[in-house]
Structures are given as C-alpha cells and as structure tokens.
Amino acid sequence: MEVGKKLLLKTIEQDIPWKEVLEIYFKDFVAFFLPKLLPRVNWKQKPVFLDKEFQKLTGGLKDNKKILDKLIRVRLISGEIEVILIHIEIQGSYEKDFAERMLIYYLRIYEKYRCPITSIAILTDERKSWKPSKVEIKSPCTTLSFNYQVCKLLDYQKEWDKLVANRNIFSVVVMSHLKALETRRHAQDRLRWKIELVKLLYERGYKRNEIFHLFHFINRVLVLPVEMERSFEKKLKYYEEKKEMPYVSLFERSLTAKITERVEKEITPKLRKEITPKLRKEITPKLRKEITEKFKREVTPKVLKQGLSQGLLDGIQLALELKFNDKGLRLYKSVSKVRDIPFLRSFMQEIKKAKDVKELKEFIKEYKQKSVK
C-alpha cells in the first residue's frame, strides 16, 4: 500500500462534488441515468429543486452525511407535473432497511404533491451483490409492493469502453468515481488516472465551464498525497501550456480556489480570535461588512498573486527541465525569484517557441533591462 487508506478515501465520503455537478448538469444526469424520462420532460421549463421542502418531509429520517438526496419538480411535455427523487449513497454503507426508507420517502412525497414520482438510487459502494430495488409488505388481506430504479456504479466497470465513448458529462463523473475506488491504495496509479481524465476533458471539446466543473469534481474525488498533488499540478500546467489552451487555465483556477479556501480556513479564523469580546460588541453589522470588503480587496489579492506566481514558476521549472535538461534547470535559477505574473506567463510561451537556451537568456535580459528603466 503506497499511502494510507484514510487519505485516499476521504473525499469519496463527501457529498459536495456530487451535489454541485448534479445541480448544474441535471439534464445530463437524466440523459445518463434516466434516458426514458429525458424526452418526456419539457426542458424549456426550468426544473425546480425542492431541497427545503424535502428536508421538512423526511424529518429525522435523513441523519447520515454520507447520503445525498435531491427532490426535483419538472414539467412534462404533456403539461403534467412529475417529481424526481434522486438518492445517492456517497460511501455506500450497508443498510438493512434501505428499500423501506425509499418507500417512506415515496409515500411522504406523494402525500405532499399527489403526482407521479420517479425514484432512483445511485449506489457507489463496492458490494456487487447489494442492489436493494424493491420492498414488499404483506398481510393476509393486503399486499404493498414498491419497486424503484437502482444504478450500481460498479457495474460500469464492465462497460469502460462505452463510458470513454460517451460524451455525457456523467460518464466522466462515473469514471472518476470508479478510478477513485480502484486506486485507493495505489497513489501512483491514481496520479496517472487523474491526469488522463483531465486530458479527456479537453479532448472531448467540452465548454469552458463544463471543463472547470468536471475538473473540480475529479480533483475532489481523486485525492492525492501532498507531494503527488504538486507533481499533478506541474504536469497539468505543462500540458495546458503545450496545448495552448484557449481557456483560463485549470491550473490557475484550481490554484486560486485553493488559496481562497486557505484564506477562509486559516487567516480569517485567526483574525476572529484576535478580536476581543468587548471589541466584537462594538463592531456593528455595517462596520463588519466594511472590514470584510477591505480584507477581500487588500489582503486576498496579494495572497492569490503570491500563490499564482509560485504556480507559474513550478510550471516553468518543469518545462525547462523537460525541454533543455540540466541547462534548463540552471537557467531557472535566473527567474526563480521573479514574481511578475505577466512576465512569467510570457516566459512560459517563449519556452515553447525557443530552440535553445540562448534565446531564453536574451528574453530574460530584455526583461531585466526594461525593469531597471
């Protein structure tokens, strides 16, 4: 085992990546998992997510953070209303009363909305035989039978080629999840597959935002140890520069997101602790808003700039090493202290065009001369 099991599994247990991609690409979800429903829905009418309503209906039934439930109301082509219940077991812990809980959900939803309901359970666990899809309650004079659709992600392992050929966004979601399970004890394999899946986003020609959202999902599900995450970022940066991607780079956007998250987690709490209870009372909501805005305006950009310049330098170092070997690494020392982002971006472009190190030295010389002026 290359790294600890806990480290490589921690993101699979979170529902955030699934929640985000499901809400943004709901139509793609229906096309992938519920293809029979797709042509019946009037997509000109925006689906309505009933999160708060569902929470009230289920009450204490939903107390597991490893479960993601979504209730969505759609308008059909016929003009009728239909409600869709999506239940995703994020980690897939065994539940004896799983089917019974699906029935209770169904009955409570029907009592509230009195319309047709489509129920689907997405199972992400590794137990091939566990596919609870029905429940039956019998008495001498009465029988209640409830069946719902079940999708076991593990079943897609046998259909990998079909997933690769399928341009639906959720084919990438499923592939990412499968590789997260498959490589949970093999960090090197996970690094390789993470890079391959990101490349696939570009090769399929997805739109800019689609690429970023899917990259975010991959990044959250295929968690790497810190040292390998750095290697992944360097390779991603080099790949994007080599391909001359027309988008704002994934590397830079993911780096910005990480730094922003760090500011929120580390810097902001420290500032809050330093404010005494007495001073806290004196800070009005208006003043608090002004302080927050000033922090975002004056502090956050500086932190982001520092992180972005370091990310560009890491990409430059890798590109120089790959293209010019030891000569490239020696040249890197002459720019390693530079924090001028426009220059670093231009220099990365020059590396791709340069035939030898001399051309790059001349480019650096011109930059330093301009800086002196």
C-alpha positions in Angstrom: 0.0 0.0 0.0 1.6 3.2 -1.2 -0.3 5.7 1.1 -2.8 5.4 3.9 -6.2 4.2 3.0 -7.8 7.0 5.0 -6.0 9.7 3.0 -7.1 8.4 -0.4 -10.7 7.7 0.6 -11.6 10.9 2.5 -13.1 12.7 -0.5 -15.3 9.9 -1.6 -17.1 10.2 1.7 -18.2 13.8 0.9 -21.4 14.7 -0.9 -20.3 18.2 -2.1 -18.8 17.2 -5.5 -21.9 15.1 -6.4 -24.2 17.8 -5.2 -22.6 20.5 -7.3 -22.4 18.6 -10.5 -25.9 17.2 -10.1 -27.4 20.7 -9.6 -25.5 22.3 -12.5 -26.0 19.4 -15.0 -29.3 17.9 -14.0 -30.4 17.4 -17.7 -27.2 15.4 -18.4 -27.9 13.4 -15.3 -31.4 12.5 -16.6 -30.0 11.6 -20.0 -27.3 9.3 -18.5 -29.2 7.6 -15.7 -32.9 8.1 -16.7 -32.9 8.1 -20.5 -36.6 7.1 -20.8 -37.6 10.2 -18.9 -35.5 12.6 -20.9 -37.8 13.1 -24.0 -40.9 13.4 -21.7 -39.6 16.5 -19.9 -40.3 20.0 -21.1 -36.8 21.4 -20.8 -37.9 24.9 -21.7 -39.4 25.0 -18.2 -36.6 25.2 -15.6 -36.6 22.2 -13.1 -37.2 23.3 -9.5 -35.0 21.8 -6.8 -37.1 21.2 -3.6 -34.3 20.9 -1.1 -36.1 22.7 1.8 -39.4 21.0 1.1 -37.8 17.6 1.1 -36.0 18.2 4.3 -39.3 19.1 6.0 -40.9 15.9 4.6 -38.2 13.5 5.7 -37.7 14.9 9.2 -35.4 12.7 11.2 -35.1 10.0 8.5 -32.1 11.7 7.0 -29.3 11.9 9.5 -26.4 10.4 7.5 -23.9 12.8 6.0 -22.9 10.1 3.5 -26.2 10.4 1.8 -27.2 12.9 -0.9 -30.9 13.3 -1.6 -32.4 15.5 -4.2 -36.0 16.2 -5.0 -36.7 17.9 -8.3 -40.0 19.0 -9.8 -40.2 19.0 -13.6 -42.9 19.9 -16.1 -43.6 17.2 -18.7 -44.3 17.8 -22.4 -47.9 16.8 -21.7 -48.2 19.7 -19.2 -48.3 17.4 -16.2 -46.0 17.8 -13.2 -43.7 15.0 -12.1 -41.3 14.8 -9.2 -37.9 13.0 -9.3 -36.3 11.6 -6.2 -32.5 11.0 -6.5 -30.9 9.2 -3.7 -27.1 8.8 -3.7 -25.2 6.7 -1.2 -21.9 8.6 -1.2 -19.9 6.0 0.6 -22.2 3.0 0.4 -22.5 1.8 4.0 -24.8 -1.2 4.2 -28.4 -0.5 5.3 -30.8 -3.3 6.2 -33.8 -1.1 5.8 -32.7 0.8 2.7 -35.6 -0.2 0.5 -38.1 0.5 3.3 -36.6 4.0 3.6 -37.1 4.6 -0.1 -40.7 3.6 0.3 -41.3 6.0 3.2 -39.7 8.8 1.1 -42.0 7.9 -1.8 -45.2 7.9 0.4 -44.4 11.2 2.0 -43.6 12.9 -1.3 -46.8 11.6 -2.8 -48.8 12.7 0.1 -47.5 16.2 -0.4 -47.5 16.5 -4.2 -50.1 13.9 -5.4 -48.3 13.4 -8.7 -46.2 10.7 -10.5 -42.8 10.2 -8.8 -39.6 8.8 -10.4 -37.3 7.3 -7.7 -33.7 6.3 -8.4 -31.0 5.2 -6.1 -27.3 5.6 -7.1 -25.1 3.1 -5.2 -21.4 3.9 -5.0 -20.2 1.1 -2.8 -18.1 -2.0 -3.7 -20.5 -4.8 -2.8 -21.5 -6.2 -6.2 -24.5 -8.2 -4.9 -26.1 -5.4 -2.9 -28.8 -3.9 -5.1 -31.9 -3.2 -3.0 -34.6 -2.3 -5.5 -37.9 -3.3 -4.0 -39.8 -3.8 -0.8 -42.9 -5.8 -0.2 -45.2 -5.6 2.8 -47.8 -8.4 3.2 -50.7 -9.2 5.4 -53.4 -11.9 4.8 -55.7 -9.4 3.0 -53.3 -6.7 1.8 -50.0 -6.6 -0.2 -48.0 -3.5 -0.9 -45.2 -3.8 -3.4 -42.8 -1.0 -4.2 -40.1 -1.1 -7.0 -37.7 1.7 -7.9 -34.7 2.1 -10.2 -31.2 1.2 -8.9 -27.9 2.2 -10.6 -24.8 0.4 -9.3 -21.8 2.4 -10.4 -19.6 -0.7 -10.0 -21.5 -2.3 -12.9 -19.9 0.3 -15.3 -16.5 -1.3 -14.8 -17.5 -3.9 -17.5 -18.6 -1.0 -19.8 -15.5 1.1 -19.6 -15.2 1.5 -23.3 -18.7 2.7 -23.6 -18.0 5.3 -20.9 -15.0 6.5 -22.8 -17.1 6.8 -26.0 -20.0 8.5 -24.2 -19.7 12.4 -24.2 -22.3 12.8 -21.5 -20.8 14.7 -18.6 -21.8 12.0 -16.1 -19.6 9.4 -17.9 -16.6 11.4 -16.6 -18.3 11.5 -13.1 -18.7 7.7 -13.1 -15.2 7.1 -14.5 -13.7 9.4 -11.8 -15.5 7.5 -9.1 -14.5 4.1 -10.3 -10.9 5.1 -10.5 -11.1 6.6 -7.0 -12.2 3.2 -5.7 -9.7 1.2 -7.9 -6.7 3.3 -6.9 -7.4 4.0 -3.3 -4.3 2.1 -2.2 -2.1 3.0 -5.2 -1.2 6.6 -5.3 1.0 6.4 -8.5 -1.9 4.8 -10.4 -4.3 7.5 -9.1 -1.9 10.2 -10.2 -1.8 8.7 -13.7 -5.6 8.3 -14.0 -6.2 11.8 -12.6 -4.0 13.2 -15.4 -5.7 11.0 -18.1 -9.2 12.0 -17.0 -8.3 15.8 -17.1 -6.8 15.4 -20.6 -10.1 13.7 -21.6 -12.0 16.9 -20.7 -10.0 18.8 -23.3 -10.1 16.0 -25.9 -13.8 15.9 -25.8 -14.1 19.6 -26.5 -16.3 20.5 -23.6 -17.2 24.1 -23.0 -15.0 26.2 -20.7 -17.3 26.0 -17.6 -18.0 22.3 -18.2 -14.3 21.6 -18.1 -13.8 23.5 -14.9 -16.8 21.9 -13.1 -15.7 18.4 -14.1 -12.1 19.2 -13.2 -13.3 20.3 -9.7 -15.2 17.0 -9.4 -12.1 15.0 -10.4 -9.9 17.0 -8.1 -12.2 16.4 -5.1 -12.7 12.7 -5.7 -9.2 11.6 -6.8 -7.4 13.0 -3.7 -3.6 12.7 -3.8 -0.9 13.0 -1.1 0.6 16.5 -1.0 3.8 15.6 -2.8 2.0 13.9 -5.6 -0.6 16.7 -5.8 2.4 19.1 -6.6 3.5 16.7 -9.3 0.0 16.6 -10.8 -0.2 20.4 -10.8 3.2 20.7 -12.6 2.2 18.1 -15.2 -1.2 19.8 -15.7 0.4 23.2 -16.1 2.8 21.9 -18.7 0.1 20.1 -20.6 -2.0 23.2 -20.8 0.9 25.4 -22.0 1.9 22.8 -24.5 -1.6 22.5 -26.0 -2.0 26.3 -25.9 -5.4 26.1 -24.3 -7.8 29.0 -25.1 -9.3 28.9 -21.7 -8.3 30.4 -18.4 -6.0 27.6 -17.3 -7.4 24.9 -15.0 -4.2 25.0 -13.1 -4.5 28.7 -12.3 -8.2 28.5 -11.5 -7.8 25.5 -9.2 -4.8 27.2 -7.5 -6.9 30.3 -6.9 -9.7 28.2 -5.4 -7.2 26.5 -3.1 -5.7 29.8 -1.9 -9.1 31.3 -1.3 -10.1 28.3 0.7 -6.9 28.6 2.7 -7.6 32.2 3.4 -11.1 31.3 4.7 -9.9 28.4 6.8 -6.6 29.7 8.2 -6.4 33.5 8.1 -10.0 34.5 8.7 -10.4 32.4 11.9 -7.1 33.9 13.3 -8.4 37.4 12.8 -11.7 36.5 14.5 -9.8 35.1 17.6 -7.8 38.3 17.9 -10.9 40.4 18.2 -11.8 40.7 21.9 -15.4 40.1 23.1 -15.6 43.8 24.0 -14.5 44.9 20.6 -16.8 42.4 18.9 -19.8 44.1 20.6 -18.7 47.5 19.3 -18.5 46.2 15.7 -21.8 46.9 14.0 -23.1 44.9 11.0 -22.2 47.8 8.8 -18.6 48.0 10.1 -18.2 44.2 9.9 -19.2 44.4 6.2 -16.7 47.2 5.6 -13.9 45.2 7.3 -14.7 42.1 5.3 -14.8 44.0 2.0 -11.5 45.7 2.8 -9.9 42.4 3.6 -11.1 40.9 0.3 -9.9 44.0 -1.5 -6.5 44.5 0.0 -5.3 41.1 1.5 -6.8 38.3 -0.6 -5.5 39.6 -4.0 -1.9 39.7 -2.5 -2.2 36.1 -1.3 -3.7 35.0 -4.6 -0.9 36.7 -6.5 1.8 35.0 -4.5 0.3 31.6 -5.0 -0.2 32.1 -8.7 3.3 33.3 -9.3 4.7 30.3 -7.5 2.5 28.0 -9.6 3.8 29.6 -12.8 7.3 29.1 -11.6 6.7 25.4 -10.9 5.4 25.1 -14.4 8.4 26.9 -15.9 10.8 24.7 -13.9 9.2 21.6 -15.2 9.1 22.9 -18.8 12.7 23.9 -18.8 13.8 20.6 -17.3 11.8 18.6 -19.9 13.0 20.6 -22.9 16.6 21.6 -22.0 17.6 19.2 -19.2 20.3 20.5 -16.9 20.8 23.7 -18.9 17.2 24.4 -18.4 17.4 23.9 -14.6 20.4 26.2 -14.5 18.5 28.9 -16.4 15.6 28.5 -14.0 17.7 30.0 -11.2 17.8 33.3 -13.0 14.0 33.6 -12.9 13.1 31.7 -9.7 12.9 35.0 -7.7 10.7 36.8 -10.2 7.1 37.4 -9.1 5.9 39.4 -12.2 2.9 37.3 -13.4 2.7 38.8 -16.9 6.4 38.2 -17.4 6.1 34.6 -16.1 3.2 33.9 -18.5 5.1 35.4 -21.4 8.3 33.4 -20.5 6.3 30.2 -20.5 5.2 30.9 -24.0 8.8 31.6 -25.0 9.9 28.3 -23.7 7.6 26.5 -26.2 9.0 28.6 -29.1 12.7 28.6 -28.1 15.1 26.4 -30.0 17.9 26.7 -27.4 18.6 28.3 -24.0 20.3 31.3 -25.6 17.0 32.6 -26.9 15.6 32.4 -23.4 18.6 34.2 -21.9 18.1 37.0 -24.3 14.4 37.2 -23.4 15.3 37.4 -19.7 18.0 40.1 -20.4 15.5 42.3 -22.2 13.0 41.9 -19.3 15.6 43.0 -16.7 16.7 45.9 -18.8 13.0 47.1 -19.0 12.6 46.6 -15.3 15.6 48.8 -14.5 14.2 51.6 -16.7 
